[in-house]
Each structure stands twice: as structure tokens, then as C-alpha cells.
């Protein structure tokens, strides 16, 4: 399956466009424009191994007078590495993070991007049923490109021939949303995050 998809972001206001390819792996290239906490452009490239486990996320965020680059990798033994660089002055936390804190994580989660929600949903067959599934994610803040562990839960809620609803919950926070997906597991509506155009 190959798809080109655009989403309108809810809060903060923004937009994202991604080219996605799914076989027994997922690869995606995308660009997002956002307005908060500062105006930025984000370019990313994501690749997974068979079974939709993250192998690499490359991301570049930039705005007026600043730029940040991140390469986040997970090898076949599950070990994560983080390489980050930044240039210019901007009031954001430093890019990167401590890769040892990501032990046990299989997926990355790029903040506000509906693309990275696809990996756990596809791997655990949540379009067809199941859950709840508790996961540790390598969460990447945008546009800071900081990386930290984040506990999340996914659970199939209901489906029809064309749409599925999967509940997302932040285990260590108070955010939850019922995500509507099409039959390819591409996000149609993610309340509070994005709506497909």
C-alpha cells in the first residue's frame, strides 16, 4: 500500500503531509508546519523493520535563525542510539536525550504526527480487534527534537467495513483520544491532534 496523506493539526494549528508505504514494514517521508511553541518546519523520514518496529527516524526542525537535526535508531537487538545537533538560538530544551532510558521501547512517537501511531496499531492488529496493549515509546518532542520514554496504551474500540476506532491513552498523563482509522490503518481523525484533509 502506498498513500499520500495530508492532515490539518488541531492545537497548535499546523499541517502535515506524508508519503507512506506499508508492506510488512512501514516507511514514510513527511513535512509538517507548526506555529507553537514557535513557528517551525519539520522534515522527517521514518523506517521500520518487518513487524513495524522502528529502525530509524531522521528529523530536521528549523525556523527563523535556528535549526535542529535528530537521528534516532533502534538496532535488531533493541538498543537505541540518539545523535542530535543544533544551531542558532531558540528558547527550547536541547535536542537529543538519553538513549539508555528507551530500553524496552519498540516504536518512536513523533509528537503530533499521525504517522507514528500506525506502527503499534499495525503490529498488534488493532484494526481488527484486541487490546489493551501497553507500550513504551521513544517520544520525540516537536520542534525541540528532545527524546524521552513515554508509556502509552492502545485498545480497539469498534470497527465497520471502512473505519476502525482505536483508543489511545497516555499512561503517565491525562490525555486520551479515540482515533478513527481507515482500513489501511491511516488516521482519519485524531481528536485534539489532527484531522485528515
C-alpha positions in Angstrom: 0.0 0.0 0.0 1.2 3.5 -0.9 -0.6 6.6 0.2 0.0 10.3 0.2 -1.9 11.9 3.0 -2.4 15.4 4.5 -3.7 16.3 7.9 -4.8 19.6 9.5 -3.4 19.9 13.0 -5.7 20.9 15.8 -3.7 22.5 18.7 -1.3 24.1 18.0 -2.5 24.9 14.5 -0.5 23.3 11.7 -0.5 20.9 8.7 1.4 17.7 7.8 1.9 15.9 4.5 3.3 12.4 4.4 4.1 9.8 1.7 3.6 6.4 3.4 4.4 2.9 2.1 3.3 -0.2 4.0 4.2 -3.8 3.3 5.4 -6.0 6.2 7.3 -2.8 7.1 6.5 0.9 7.1 8.4 3.8 5.6 7.3 7.4 5.5 8.6 10.8 4.4 6.8 13.9 5.6 6.8 17.6 6.2 4.9 19.4 9.0 4.5 23.2 9.5 3.6 24.3 13.0 3.0 27.5 15.0 3.8 26.7 18.6 5.8 27.0 20.7 7.5 28.8 17.8 6.9 28.7 14.1 8.7 25.8 12.5 9.1 23.4 9.6 9.7 19.8 10.3 11.0 17.3 7.7 11.2 13.6 8.7 12.0 10.2 7.3 10.9 7.0 9.1 11.8 3.4 8.5 10.8 0.2 10.3 11.9 -3.4 10.2 9.5 -6.3 9.5 6.7 -6.2 12.1 6.7 -2.4 12.1 9.4 -1.9 14.8 11.3 1.4 14.4 14.8 1.1 12.9 15.4 4.8 12.1 13.8 8.3 12.4 15.6 11.2 10.8 14.1 14.6 11.6 15.1 18.2 10.9 13.3 21.1 12.5 14.0 24.7 11.6 12.7 28.2 12.0 13.9 31.8 11.8 17.6 31.7 12.9 17.7 28.1 14.2 17.9 24.5 13.1 17.9 21.1 14.8 18.8 17.7 13.5 18.0 14.3 15.1 18.9 10.7 14.1 17.1 8.2 16.3 18.0 4.5 15.6 17.0 1.1 17.1 19.1 -1.9 16.1 17.9 -5.5 15.8 18.8 -6.2 19.5 16.6 -3.4 20.6 19.3 -0.9 21.5 18.6 2.8 20.8 21.1 5.4 19.8 20.5 9.2 19.5 22.5 11.7 17.5 21.4 15.3 17.7 22.8 18.6 16.5 21.5 22.2 16.9 22.4 25.6 15.5 21.2 29.1 16.4 19.5 30.4 19.5 15.9 29.4 20.4 14.2 29.0 23.8 13.7 25.2 23.6 15.3 22.3 25.5 18.4 20.9 24.0 17.8 18.3 21.2 18.5 14.7 21.8 18.3 12.7 25.0 19.5 9.7 27.0 19.1 6.5 24.8 19.5 4.2 27.8 16.1 5.4 29.1 14.5 4.0 26.0 15.1 0.3 26.9 12.1 -1.8 26.1 10.7 0.7 23.6 9.9 -0.7 20.1 8.4 2.4 18.4 9.2 6.1 18.1 6.4 8.6 18.5 6.9 11.8 16.7 4.8 14.4 18.5 1.6 15.5 16.7 2.3 13.1 13.8 -0.5 10.6 13.0 2.1 8.5 11.0 3.8 7.1 14.1 0.5 5.9 15.6 0.3 3.4 12.7 3.2 1.2 13.8 1.7 -0.2 17.1 -1.7 -0.4 15.5 -0.4 -2.4 12.6 1.9 -4.6 14.6 -0.8 -5.6 17.1 -3.6 -5.9 14.5 -5.8 -3.4 16.3 -7.7 -2.6 13.2 -9.3 -6.0 13.6 -9.7 -6.0 17.4 -7.7 -6.6 20.5 -6.0 -4.7 23.3 -5.4 -3.1 25.5 -1.8 -3.1 24.6 0.7 -1.2 26.9 3.8 0.1 25.2 6.9 2.2 26.0 7.6 4.7 23.2 10.6 6.8 22.3 8.7 10.1 22.2 10.2 12.9 20.1 9.1 16.4 21.0 8.5 18.8 18.1 10.1 21.2 17.3 12.7 20.7 20.1 13.6 17.2 18.9 14.2 16.0 22.5 13.7 12.3 23.1 12.3 10.7 26.2 10.4 7.5 27.2 6.6 7.6 27.2 4.2 4.9 28.3 1.1 4.6 26.1 -1.9 2.3 25.8 -3.8 1.3 22.7 -7.1 -0.6 22.6 -9.5 -1.5 19.7 -13.0 0.1 20.4 -15.1 -0.7 17.3 -15.0 -1.2 13.5 -17.0 -1.2 10.4 -16.0 -2.2 6.8 -14.4 1.2 6.2 -13.5 2.6 9.6 -12.0 1.5 12.9 -11.8 3.3 16.2 -8.7 2.7 18.4 -8.5 4.3 21.9 -5.1 5.9 22.7 -4.2 6.8 26.3 -1.1 8.4 27.8 -0.5 6.1 30.8 1.5 8.7 32.7 -0.6 11.7 31.7 -4.2 12.7 31.3 -4.5 12.7 27.5 -6.8 10.2 25.8 -8.4 10.1 22.3 -10.5 7.8 20.2 -8.6 7.7 16.9 -10.6 6.9 13.7 -8.6 5.0 11.1 -9.4 3.7 7.6 -8.9 0.1 6.6 -5.1 0.7 5.9 -4.7 2.0 9.5 -4.2 5.5 8.2 -5.5 8.1 10.6 -8.7 9.9 9.5 -9.4 11.8 12.8 -7.3 12.1 15.9 -9.3 14.4 18.2 -7.1 17.1 19.7 -4.3 16.3 17.3 -5.1 16.1 13.6 -7.9 15.6 11.0 -7.2 14.2 7.5 -7.8 16.5 4.6 
